[in-house]
Amino acid sequence: MESQNNELTQNDLLNASIVFSQAISLMLDNGQGIIVDILPEMGIVLPEETDKVAVFKLNNSVHIQKYDGDLEAGTSVNINEPEEETQETQETQENQETQETQE
């Protein structure tokens, strides 16, 4: 995973990110997440300036979202699907079941 001179390449970092994302996905239940501090010494550059993010699993994917609340890093959180998406998902499932029944 490292180049010959023991330096990590961009591809190494990308692969590590994917592996960690998969590991987090296996540890979290759908809708479950955790608050994480973004510290200046981490060298992370985000599109929006923020001190904290919520890392959570939703619909079998790991998401990272800006967090402006008062919870401390390490706090477990529950994230629900937005109401609109939940309703659309239910309607799609109902339409599929109706079509299967008619066939």
Biopython code that builds the backbone (N, CA, C, O; Angstrom):
import numpy as np
from Bio.PDB.StructureBuilder import StructureBuilder

atoms = [
    (1, "MET", "N", (0.813, -1.192, 0.000)),
    (1, "MET", "CA", (0.000, 0.000, 0.000)),
    (1, "MET", "C", (0.861, 1.262, 0.000)),
    (1, "MET", "O", (0.358, 2.352, -0.273)),
    (2, "GLU", "N", (2.108, 1.130, 0.293)),
    (2, "GLU", "CA", (3.009, 2.271, 0.278)),
    (2, "GLU", "C", (3.960, 2.152, -0.904)),
    (2, "GLU", "O", (4.250, 1.050, -1.370)),
    (3, "SER", "N", (4.436, 3.281, -1.381)),
    (3, "SER", "CA", (5.409, 3.261, -2.464)),
    (3, "SER", "C", (6.755, 2.768, -1.932)),
    (3, "SER", "O", (6.907, 2.551, -0.729)),
    (4, "GLN", "N", (7.726, 2.592, -2.823)),
    (4, "GLN", "CA", (9.017, 2.033, -2.427)),
    (4, "GLN", "C", (9.740, 2.879, -1.389)),
    (4, "GLN", "O", (10.493, 2.330, -0.584)),
    (5, "ASN", "N", (9.547, 4.162, -1.377)),
    (5, "ASN", "CA", (10.213, 5.012, -0.388)),
    (5, "ASN", "C", (9.343, 5.238, 0.851)),
    (5, "ASN", "O", (9.544, 6.207, 1.583)),
    (6, "ASN", "N", (8.370, 4.339, 1.087)),
    (6, "ASN", "CA", (7.505, 4.338, 2.277)),
    (6, "ASN", "C", (6.633, 5.584, 2.412)),
    (6, "ASN", "O", (6.212, 5.922, 3.518)),
    (7, "GLU", "N", (6.358, 6.266, 1.315)),
    (7, "GLU", "CA", (5.448, 7.401, 1.346)),
    (7, "GLU", "C", (4.093, 6.959, 0.813)),
    (7, "GLU", "O", (4.014, 6.177, -0.135)),
    (8, "LEU", "N", (3.038, 7.458, 1.419)),
    (8, "LEU", "CA", (1.694, 7.135, 0.951)),
    (8, "LEU", "C", (1.383, 7.922, -0.310)),
    (8, "LEU", "O", (1.680, 9.113, -0.399)),
    (9, "THR", "N", (0.793, 7.261, -1.267)),
    (9, "THR", "CA", (0.379, 7.925, -2.500)),
    (9, "THR", "C", (-1.071, 8.370, -2.372)),
    (9, "THR", "O", (-1.760, 7.978, -1.430)),
    (10, "GLN", "N", (-1.537, 9.181, -3.306)),
    (10, "GLN", "CA", (-2.943, 9.606, -3.326)),
    (10, "GLN", "C", (-3.850, 8.385, -3.385)),
    (10, "GLN", "O", (-4.879, 8.335, -2.711)),
    (11, "ASN", "N", (-3.464, 7.397, -4.194)),
    (11, "ASN", "CA", (-4.266, 6.188, -4.328)),
    (11, "ASN", "C", (-4.304, 5.403, -3.013)),
    (11, "ASN", "O", (-5.342, 4.840, -2.663)),
    (12, "ASP", "N", (-3.190, 5.362, -2.285)),
    (12, "ASP", "CA", (-3.158, 4.710, -0.979)),
    (12, "ASP", "C", (-4.157, 5.362, -0.029)),
    (12, "ASP", "O", (-4.897, 4.674, 0.674)),
    (13, "LEU", "N", (-4.172, 6.683, -0.014)),
    (13, "LEU", "CA", (-5.082, 7.416, 0.872)),
    (13, "LEU", "C", (-6.541, 7.187, 0.483)),
    (13, "LEU", "O", (-7.398, 7.027, 1.353)),
    (14, "LEU", "N", (-6.825, 7.170, -0.810)),
    (14, "LEU", "CA", (-8.176, 6.902, -1.278)),
    (14, "LEU", "C", (-8.614, 5.496, -0.877)),
    (14, "LEU", "O", (-9.724, 5.308, -0.377)),
    (15, "ASN", "N", (-7.758, 4.524, -1.091)),
    (15, "ASN", "CA", (-8.078, 3.144, -0.716)),
    (15, "ASN", "C", (-8.313, 3.010, 0.783)),
    (15, "ASN", "O", (-9.236, 2.317, 1.209)),
    (16, "ALA", "N", (-7.483, 3.669, 1.581)),
    (16, "ALA", "CA", (-7.656, 3.633, 3.035)),
    (16, "ALA", "C", (-8.993, 4.254, 3.438)),
    (16, "ALA", "O", (-9.672, 3.743, 4.329)),
    (17, "SER", "N", (-9.369, 5.343, 2.791)),
    (17, "SER", "CA", (-10.656, 5.991, 3.079)),
    (17, "SER", "C", (-11.822, 5.057, 2.783)),
    (17, "SER", "O", (-12.786, 4.991, 3.545)),
    (18, "ILE", "N", (-11.727, 4.341, 1.678)),
    (18, "ILE", "CA", (-12.797, 3.410, 1.306)),
    (18, "ILE", "C", (-12.887, 2.265, 2.308)),
    (18, "ILE", "O", (-13.985, 1.856, 2.687)),
    (19, "VAL", "N", (-11.736, 1.745, 2.739)),
    (19, "VAL", "CA", (-11.730, 0.654, 3.720)),
    (19, "VAL", "C", (-12.318, 1.133, 5.042)),
    (19, "VAL", "O", (-13.132, 0.429, 5.641)),
    (20, "PHE", "N", (-11.922, 2.320, 5.509)),
    (20, "PHE", "CA", (-12.468, 2.848, 6.763)),
    (20, "PHE", "C", (-13.965, 3.113, 6.645)),
    (20, "PHE", "O", (-14.709, 2.865, 7.594)),
    (21, "SER", "N", (-14.412, 3.605, 5.513)),
    (21, "SER", "CA", (-15.837, 3.831, 5.294)),
    (21, "SER", "C", (-16.611, 2.520, 5.393)),
    (21, "SER", "O", (-17.674, 2.466, 6.011)),
    (22, "GLN", "N", (-16.080, 1.475, 4.786)),
    (22, "GLN", "CA", (-16.721, 0.167, 4.864)),
    (22, "GLN", "C", (-16.745, -0.341, 6.302)),
    (22, "GLN", "O", (-17.748, -0.902, 6.743)),
    (23, "ALA", "N", (-15.652, -0.151, 7.033)),
    (23, "ALA", "CA", (-15.592, -0.586, 8.429)),
    (23, "ALA", "C", (-16.639, 0.143, 9.265)),
    (23, "ALA", "O", (-17.324, -0.475, 10.081)),
    (24, "ILE", "N", (-16.765, 1.444, 9.066)),
    (24, "ILE", "CA", (-17.763, 2.226, 9.803)),
    (24, "ILE", "C", (-19.170, 1.748, 9.444)),
    (24, "ILE", "O", (-20.038, 1.638, 10.310)),
    (25, "SER", "N", (-19.381, 1.470, 8.175)),
    (25, "SER", "CA", (-20.684, 0.985, 7.723)),
    (25, "SER", "C", (-21.067, -0.321, 8.416)),
    (25, "SER", "O", (-22.238, -0.540, 8.730)),
    (26, "LEU", "N", (-20.095, -1.177, 8.651)),
    (26, "LEU", "CA", (-20.369, -2.448, 9.317)),
    (26, "LEU", "C", (-20.651, -2.276, 10.811)),
    (26, "LEU", "O", (-21.358, -3.087, 11.409)),
    (27, "MET", "N", (-20.097, -1.221, 11.411)),
    (27, "MET", "CA", (-20.277, -0.994, 12.848)),
    (27, "MET", "C", (-21.576, -0.264, 13.184)),
    (27, "MET", "O", (-22.130, -0.446, 14.269)),
    (28, "LEU", "N", (-22.061, 0.560, 12.260)),
    (28, "LEU", "CA", (-23.232, 1.379, 12.541)),
    (28, "LEU", "C", (-24.497, 0.757, 11.982)),
    (28, "LEU", "O", (-24.481, 0.124, 10.927)),
    (29, "ASP", "N", (-25.592, 0.944, 12.703)),
    (29, "ASP", "CA", (-26.906, 0.582, 12.184)),
    (29, "ASP", "C", (-27.399, 1.719, 11.308)),
    (29, "ASP", "O", (-26.911, 2.844, 11.412)),
    (30, "ASN", "N", (-28.365, 1.429, 10.443)),
    (30, "ASN", "CA", (-28.937, 2.469, 9.590)),
    (30, "ASN", "C", (-29.504, 3.598, 10.458)),
    (30, "ASN", "O", (-30.295, 3.349, 11.368)),
    (31, "GLY", "N", (-29.101, 4.820, 10.176)),
    (31, "GLY", "CA", (-29.566, 5.985, 10.926)),
    (31, "GLY", "C", (-28.696, 6.321, 12.130)),
    (31, "GLY", "O", (-28.911, 7.346, 12.777)),
    (32, "GLN", "N", (-27.735, 5.489, 12.436)),
    (32, "GLN", "CA", (-26.866, 5.712, 13.586)),
    (32, "GLN", "C", (-25.599, 6.431, 13.150)),
    (32, "GLN", "O", (-25.089, 6.190, 12.055)),
    (33, "GLY", "N", (-25.082, 7.330, 14.020)),
    (33, "GLY", "CA", (-23.877, 8.063, 13.687)),
    (33, "GLY", "C", (-23.154, 8.557, 14.915)),
    (33, "GLY", "O", (-23.503, 8.218, 16.045)),
    (34, "ILE", "N", (-22.129, 9.372, 14.672)),
    (34, "ILE", "CA", (-21.308, 9.905, 15.754)),
    (34, "ILE", "C", (-20.821, 11.307, 15.369)),
    (34, "ILE", "O", (-20.591, 11.595, 14.194)),
    (35, "ILE", "N", (-20.671, 12.158, 16.359)),
    (35, "ILE", "CA", (-20.154, 13.511, 16.152)),
    (35, "ILE", "C", (-18.623, 13.461, 16.203)),
    (35, "ILE", "O", (-18.045, 12.830, 17.089)),
    (36, "VAL", "N", (-17.975, 14.127, 15.250)),
    (36, "VAL", "CA", (-16.514, 14.120, 15.153)),
    (36, "VAL", "C", (-16.008, 15.555, 15.079)),
    (36, "VAL", "O", (-16.527, 16.362, 14.307)),
    (37, "ASP", "N", (-14.981, 15.877, 15.893)),
    (37, "ASP", "CA", (-14.326, 17.192, 15.816)),
    (37, "ASP", "C", (-13.442, 17.262, 14.576)),
    (37, "ASP", "O", (-12.787, 16.283, 14.220)),
    (38, "ILE", "N", (-13.425, 18.410, 13.925)),
    (38, "ILE", "CA", (-12.489, 18.687, 12.833)),
    (38, "ILE", "C", (-11.478, 19.683, 13.391)),
    (38, "ILE", "O", (-11.773, 20.869, 13.541)),
    (39, "LEU", "N", (-10.291, 19.187, 13.693)),
    (39, "LEU", "CA", (-9.270, 20.010, 14.322)),
    (39, "LEU", "C", (-8.337, 20.599, 13.277)),
    (39, "LEU", "O", (-8.035, 19.943, 12.280)),
    (40, "PRO", "N", (-7.871, 21.838, 13.490)),
    (40, "PRO", "CA", (-6.977, 22.480, 12.512)),
    (40, "PRO", "C", (-5.729, 21.649, 12.206)),
    (40, "PRO", "O", (-5.270, 21.619, 11.064)),
    (41, "GLU", "N", (-5.182, 20.980, 13.215)),
    (41, "GLU", "CA", (-3.960, 20.204, 12.990)),
    (41, "GLU", "C", (-4.184, 18.960, 12.123)),
    (41, "GLU", "O", (-3.223, 18.316, 11.702)),
    (42, "MET", "N", (-5.433, 18.629, 11.859)),
    (42, "MET", "CA", (-5.739, 17.500, 10.974)),
    (42, "MET", "C", (-5.437, 17.844, 9.513)),
    (42, "MET", "O", (-5.203, 16.956, 8.693)),
    (43, "GLY", "N", (-5.445, 19.125, 9.203)),
    (43, "GLY", "CA", (-5.170, 19.544, 7.831)),
    (43, "GLY", "C", (-6.311, 19.247, 6.868)),
    (43, "GLY", "O", (-6.105, 19.208, 5.655)),
    (44, "ILE", "N", (-7.493, 19.040, 7.393)),
    (44, "ILE", "CA", (-8.653, 18.744, 6.550)),
    (44, "ILE", "C", (-9.235, 20.040, 6.011)),
    (44, "ILE", "O", (-9.489, 20.973, 6.772)),
    (45, "VAL", "N", (-9.445, 20.103, 4.714)),
    (45, "VAL", "CA", (-10.054, 21.269, 4.085)),
    (45, "VAL", "C", (-11.438, 20.867, 3.600)),
    (45, "VAL", "O", (-11.577, 20.024, 2.714)),
    (46, "LEU", "N", (-12.451, 21.474, 4.184)),
    (46, "LEU", "CA", (-13.839, 21.195, 3.808)),
    (46, "LEU", "C", (-14.408, 22.370, 3.031)),
    (46, "LEU", "O", (-13.922, 23.493, 3.164)),
    (47, "PRO", "N", (-15.434, 22.124, 2.219)),
    (47, "PRO", "CA", (-16.035, 23.217, 1.431)),
    (47, "PRO", "C", (-16.568, 24.352, 2.311)),
    (47, "PRO", "O", (-16.489, 25.524, 1.945)),
    (48, "GLU", "N", (-17.108, 23.987, 3.470)),
    (48, "GLU", "CA", (-17.611, 24.989, 4.408)),
    (48, "GLU", "C", (-16.779, 24.886, 5.683)),
    (48, "GLU", "O", (-16.445, 23.788, 6.126)),
    (49, "GLU", "N", (-16.448, 26.034, 6.270)),
    (49, "GLU", "CA", (-15.696, 26.015, 7.518)),
    (49, "GLU", "C", (-16.579, 25.462, 8.625)),
    (49, "GLU", "O", (-17.690, 25.945, 8.840)),
    (50, "THR", "N", (-16.091, 24.462, 9.318)),
    (50, "THR", "CA", (-16.844, 23.859, 10.407)),
    (50, "THR", "C", (-15.897, 23.247, 11.419)),
    (50, "THR", "O", (-14.778, 22.857, 11.084)),
    (51, "ASP", "N", (-16.353, 23.166, 12.662)),
    (51, "ASP", "CA", (-15.560, 22.566, 13.728)),
    (51, "ASP", "C", (-15.948, 21.116, 13.991)),
    (51, "ASP", "O", (-15.181, 20.357, 14.584)),
    (52, "LYS", "N", (-17.163, 20.733, 13.538)),
    (52, "LYS", "CA", (-17.666, 19.382, 13.807)),
    (52, "LYS", "C", (-18.437, 18.865, 12.608)),
    (52, "LYS", "O", (-19.007, 19.627, 11.827)),
    (53, "VAL", "N", (-18.438, 17.535, 12.485)),
    (53, "VAL", "CA", (-19.263, 16.872, 11.479)),
    (53, "VAL", "C", (-19.977, 15.698, 12.142)),
    (53, "VAL", "O", (-19.540, 15.185, 13.172)),
    (54, "ALA", "N", (-21.071, 15.289, 11.536)),
    (54, "ALA", "CA", (-21.752, 14.059, 11.924)),
    (54, "ALA", "C", (-21.406, 13.025, 10.864)),
    (54, "ALA", "O", (-21.610, 13.260, 9.674)),
    (55, "VAL", "N", (-20.886, 11.888, 11.290)),
    (55, "VAL", "CA", (-20.603, 10.766, 10.398)),
    (55, "VAL", "C", (-21.665, 9.727, 10.703)),
    (55, "VAL", "O", (-21.777, 9.272, 11.841)),
    (56, "PHE", "N", (-22.452, 9.342, 9.695)),
    (56, "PHE", "CA", (-23.563, 8.442, 9.957)),
    (56, "PHE", "C", (-23.842, 7.527, 8.766)),
    (56, "PHE", "O", (-23.438, 7.795, 7.635)),
    (57, "LYS", "N", (-24.546, 6.443, 9.064)),
    (57, "LYS", "CA", (-24.940, 5.490, 8.036)),
    (57, "LYS", "C", (-26.415, 5.715, 7.726)),
    (57, "LYS", "O", (-27.249, 5.750, 8.631)),
    (58, "LEU", "N", (-26.730, 5.865, 6.453)),
    (58, "LEU", "CA", (-28.111, 6.033, 6.029)),
    (58, "LEU", "C", (-28.267, 5.362, 4.676)),
    (58, "LEU", "O", (-27.497, 5.624, 3.752)),
    (59, "ASN", "N", (-29.257, 4.504, 4.561)),
    (59, "ASN", "CA", (-29.497, 3.753, 3.322)),
    (59, "ASN", "C", (-28.249, 2.994, 2.873)),
    (59, "ASN", "O", (-27.900, 2.983, 1.693)),
    (60, "ASN", "N", (-27.590, 2.361, 3.838)),
    (60, "ASN", "CA", (-26.408, 1.529, 3.582)),
    (60, "ASN", "C", (-25.213, 2.282, 3.009)),
    (60, "ASN", "O", (-24.345, 1.675, 2.382)),
    (61, "SER", "N", (-25.157, 3.590, 3.216)),
    (61, "SER", "CA", (-24.009, 4.403, 2.814)),
    (61, "SER", "C", (-23.557, 5.239, 4.007)),
    (61, "SER", "O", (-24.370, 5.640, 4.840)),
    (62, "VAL", "N", (-22.261, 5.495, 4.078)),
    (62, "VAL", "CA", (-21.724, 6.352, 5.134)),
    (62, "VAL", "C", (-21.724, 7.787, 4.612)),
    (62, "VAL", "O", (-21.252, 8.054, 3.507)),
    (63, "HIS", "N", (-22.249, 8.695, 5.406)),
    (63, "HIS", "CA", (-22.345, 10.105, 5.031)),
    (63, "HIS", "C", (-21.583, 10.952, 6.043)),
    (63, "HIS", "O", (-21.434, 10.565, 7.202)),
    (64, "ILE", "N", (-21.103, 12.104, 5.600)),
    (64, "ILE", "CA", (-20.464, 13.087, 6.469)),
    (64, "ILE", "C", (-21.179, 14.406, 6.232)),
    (64, "ILE", "O", (-21.278, 14.878, 5.100)),
    (65, "GLN", "N", (-21.677, 14.994, 7.310)),
    (65, "GLN", "CA", (-22.474, 16.211, 7.192)),
    (65, "GLN", "C", (-22.016, 17.229, 8.235)),
    (65, "GLN", "O", (-21.725, 16.874, 9.377)),
    (66, "LYS", "N", (-21.957, 18.483, 7.833)),
    (66, "LYS", "CA", (-21.608, 19.570, 8.752)),
    (66, "LYS", "C", (-22.548, 19.517, 9.953)),
    (66, "LYS", "O", (-23.745, 19.267, 9.808)),
    (67, "TYR", "N", (-21.992, 19.754, 11.139)),
    (67, "TYR", "CA", (-22.790, 19.755, 12.361)),
    (67, "TYR", "C", (-22.529, 21.036, 13.134)),
    (67, "TYR", "O", (-21.388, 21.339, 13.484)),
    (68, "ASP", "N", (-23.595, 21.790, 13.399)),
    (68, "ASP", "CA", (-23.476, 23.067, 14.110)),
    (68, "ASP", "C", (-24.024, 23.019, 15.532)),
    (68, "ASP", "O", (-24.088, 24.049, 16.203)),
    (69, "GLY", "N", (-24.412, 21.859, 15.991)),
    (69, "GLY", "CA", (-25.037, 21.752, 17.310)),
    (69, "GLY", "C", (-24.044, 21.800, 18.454)),
    (69, "GLY", "O", (-22.861, 22.087, 18.267)),
    (70, "ASP", "N", (-24.560, 21.508, 19.659)),
    (70, "ASP", "CA", (-23.781, 21.611, 20.886)),
    (70, "ASP", "C", (-23.243, 20.279, 21.400)),
    (70, "ASP", "O", (-22.573, 20.253, 22.432)),
    (71, "LEU", "N", (-23.518, 19.182, 20.714)),
    (71, "LEU", "CA", (-23.062, 17.884, 21.198)),
    (71, "LEU", "C", (-21.545, 17.768, 21.104)),
    (71, "LEU", "O", (-20.922, 18.315, 20.194)),
    (72, "GLU", "N", (-20.963, 17.051, 22.057)),
    (72, "GLU", "CA", (-19.512, 16.867, 22.091)),
    (72, "GLU", "C", (-19.087, 15.763, 21.135)),
    (72, "GLU", "O", (-19.872, 14.874, 20.804)),
    (73, "ALA", "N", (-17.828, 15.830, 20.693)),
    (73, "ALA", "CA", (-17.269, 14.779, 19.847)),
    (73, "ALA", "C", (-17.376, 13.444, 20.571)),
    (73, "ALA", "O", (-17.147, 13.360, 21.777)),
    (74, "GLY", "N", (-17.724, 12.411, 19.831)),
    (74, "GLY", "CA", (-17.888, 11.081, 20.405)),
    (74, "GLY", "C", (-19.320, 10.769, 20.792)),
    (74, "GLY", "O", (-19.635, 9.633, 21.148)),
    (75, "THR", "N", (-20.196, 11.774, 20.726)),
    (75, "THR", "CA", (-21.596, 11.561, 21.063)),
    (75, "THR", "C", (-22.288, 10.785, 19.941)),
    (75, "THR", "O", (-22.166, 11.130, 18.765)),
    (76, "SER", "N", (-23.005, 9.747, 20.319)),
    (76, "SER", "CA", (-23.760, 8.950, 19.356)),
    (76, "SER", "C", (-25.047, 9.693, 18.994)),
    (76, "SER", "O", (-25.706, 10.267, 19.861)),
    (77, "VAL", "N", (-25.394, 9.676, 17.719)),
    (77, "VAL", "CA", (-26.613, 10.360, 17.261)),
    (77, "VAL", "C", (-27.439, 9.425, 16.379)),
    (77, "VAL", "O", (-26.923, 8.466, 15.804)),
    (78, "ASN", "N", (-28.716, 9.723, 16.289)),
    (78, "ASN", "CA", (-29.609, 9.007, 15.385)),
    (78, "ASN", "C", (-30.076, 9.970, 14.316)),
    (78, "ASN", "O", (-30.596, 11.043, 14.619)),
    (79, "ILE", "N", (-29.892, 9.589, 13.079)),
    (79, "ILE", "CA", (-30.275, 10.408, 11.935)),
    (79, "ILE", "C", (-31.416, 9.696, 11.225)),
    (79, "ILE", "O", (-31.320, 8.507, 10.921)),
    (80, "ASN", "N", (-32.485, 10.414, 10.964)),
    (80, "ASN", "CA", (-33.597, 9.831, 10.228)),
    (80, "ASN", "C", (-33.597, 10.332, 8.804)),
    (80, "ASN", "O", (-33.079, 11.409, 8.510)),
    (81, "GLU", "N", (-34.196, 9.524, 7.901)),
    (81, "GLU", "CA", (-34.351, 9.968, 6.517)),
    (81, "GLU", "C", (-35.220, 11.218, 6.505)),
    (81, "GLU", "O", (-36.156, 11.329, 7.297)),
    (82, "PRO", "N", (-34.921, 12.158, 5.615)),
    (82, "PRO", "CA", (-35.824, 13.299, 5.475)),
    (82, "PRO", "C", (-37.232, 12.804, 5.138)),
    (82, "PRO", "O", (-37.390, 11.841, 4.388)),
    (83, "GLU", "N", (-38.234, 13.452, 5.683)),
    (83, "GLU", "CA", (-39.630, 13.025, 5.524)),
    (83, "GLU", "C", (-40.006, 12.834, 4.064)),
    (83, "GLU", "O", (-40.686, 11.869, 3.715)),
    (84, "GLU", "N", (-39.563, 13.757, 3.205)),
    (84, "GLU", "CA", (-39.903, 13.695, 1.782)),
    (84, "GLU", "C", (-39.352, 12.422, 1.142)),
    (84, "GLU", "O", (-40.058, 11.760, 0.382)),
    (85, "GLU", "N", (-38.100, 12.074, 1.441)),
    (85, "GLU", "CA", (-37.492, 10.872, 0.878)),
    (85, "GLU", "C", (-38.193, 9.628, 1.388)),
    (85, "GLU", "O", (-38.406, 8.682, 0.630)),
    (86, "THR", "N", (-38.557, 9.615, 2.678)),
    (86, "THR", "CA", (-39.251, 8.466, 3.253)),
    (86, "THR", "C", (-40.576, 8.250, 2.542)),
    (86, "THR", "O", (-40.922, 7.118, 2.207)),
    (87, "GLN", "N", (-41.323, 9.326, 2.309)),
    (87, "GLN", "CA", (-42.603, 9.217, 1.636)),
    (87, "GLN", "C", (-42.424, 8.725, 0.196)),
    (87, "GLN", "O", (-43.185, 7.876, -0.267)),
    (88, "GLU", "N", (-41.422, 9.257, -0.513)),
    (88, "GLU", "CA", (-41.161, 8.821, -1.887)),
    (88, "GLU", "C", (-40.784, 7.347, -1.927)),
    (88, "GLU", "O", (-41.224, 6.622, -2.820)),
    (89, "THR", "N", (-39.976, 6.894, -0.975)),
    (89, "THR", "CA", (-39.562, 5.496, -0.922)),
    (89, "THR", "C", (-40.769, 4.601, -0.683)),
    (89, "THR", "O", (-40.906, 3.561, -1.326)),
    (90, "GLN", "N", (-41.651, 5.000, 0.243)),
    (90, "GLN", "CA", (-42.848, 4.204, 0.522)),
    (90, "GLN", "C", (-43.753, 4.142, -0.697)),
    (90, "GLN", "O", (-44.298, 3.083, -1.007)),
    (91, "GLU", "N", (-43.924, 5.270, -1.399)),
    (91, "GLU", "CA", (-44.777, 5.286, -2.590)),
    (91, "GLU", "C", (-44.194, 4.401, -3.685)),
    (91, "GLU", "O", (-44.938, 3.699, -4.370)),
    (92, "THR", "N", (-42.892, 4.423, -3.859)),
    (92, "THR", "CA", (-42.242, 3.588, -4.874)),
    (92, "THR", "C", (-42.443, 2.119, -4.545)),
    (92, "THR", "O", (-42.752, 1.320, -5.430)),
    (93, "GLN", "N", (-42.271, 1.756, -3.277)),
    (93, "GLN", "CA", (-42.466, 0.368, -2.873)),
    (93, "GLN", "C", (-43.910, -0.066, -3.084)),
    (93, "GLN", "O", (-44.163, -1.180, -3.543)),
    (94, "GLU", "N", (-44.862, 0.810, -2.750)),
    (94, "GLU", "CA", (-46.276, 0.486, -2.940)),
    (94, "GLU", "C", (-46.601, 0.311, -4.422)),
    (94, "GLU", "O", (-47.356, -0.590, -4.785)),
    (95, "ASN", "N", (-46.036, 1.165, -5.284)),
    (95, "ASN", "CA", (-46.264, 1.045, -6.728)),
    (95, "ASN", "C", (-45.698, -0.264, -7.266)),
    (95, "ASN", "O", (-46.331, -0.920, -8.094)),
    (96, "GLN", "N", (-44.519, -0.645, -6.804)),
    (96, "GLN", "CA", (-43.913, -1.898, -7.245)),
    (96, "GLN", "C", (-44.757, -3.092, -6.803)),
    (96, "GLN", "O", (-44.960, -4.028, -7.576)),
    (97, "GLU", "N", (-45.252, -3.062, -5.553)),
    (97, "GLU", "CA", (-46.087, -4.155, -5.069)),
    (97, "GLU", "C", (-47.384, -4.242, -5.852)),
    (97, "GLU", "O", (-47.861, -5.342, -6.133)),
    (98, "THR", "N", (-47.968, -3.095, -6.211)),
    (98, "THR", "CA", (-49.204, -3.069, -6.999)),
    (98, "THR", "C", (-48.963, -3.666, -8.382)),
    (98, "THR", "O", (-49.774, -4.454, -8.870)),
    (99, "GLN", "N", (-47.863, -3.297, -9.005)),
    (99, "GLN", "CA", (-47.531, -3.814, -10.326)),
    (99, "GLN", "C", (-47.305, -5.327, -10.281)),
    (99, "GLN", "O", (-47.740, -6.042, -11.183)),
    (100, "GLU", "N", (-46.627, -5.822, -9.238)),
    (100, "GLU", "CA", (-46.370, -7.240, -9.107)),
    (100, "GLU", "C", (-47.676, -8.014, -8.910)),
    (100, "GLU", "O", (-47.843, -9.110, -9.445)),
    (101, "THR", "N", (-48.599, -7.432, -8.137)),
    (101, "THR", "CA", (-49.888, -8.054, -7.888)),
    (101, "THR", "C", (-50.714, -8.140, -9.174)),
    (101, "THR", "O", (-51.397, -9.138, -9.405)),
    (102, "GLN", "N", (-50.656, -7.109, -10.004)),
    (102, "GLN", "CA", (-51.420, -7.074, -11.248)),
    (102, "GLN", "C", (-50.886, -8.056, -12.271)),
    (102, "GLN", "O", (-51.628, -8.503, -13.146)),
    (103, "GLU", "N", (-49.602, -8.400, -12.174)),
    (103, "GLU", "CA", (-48.991, -9.313, -13.158)),
    (103, "GLU", "C", (-49.308, -10.698, -12.802)),
    (103, "GLU", "O", (-48.891, -11.625, -13.497)),
]
sb = StructureBuilder()
sb.init_structure("model")
sb.init_model(0)
sb.init_chain("A")
sb.init_seg("    ")
for serial, (resi, resn, name, xyz) in enumerate(atoms, 1):
    if name == "N":
        sb.init_residue(resn, " ", resi, " ")
    sb.init_atom(name, np.array(xyz, "f"), 0.0, 1.0, " ", f" {name:<3s}", serial, name[0])
structure = sb.get_structure()
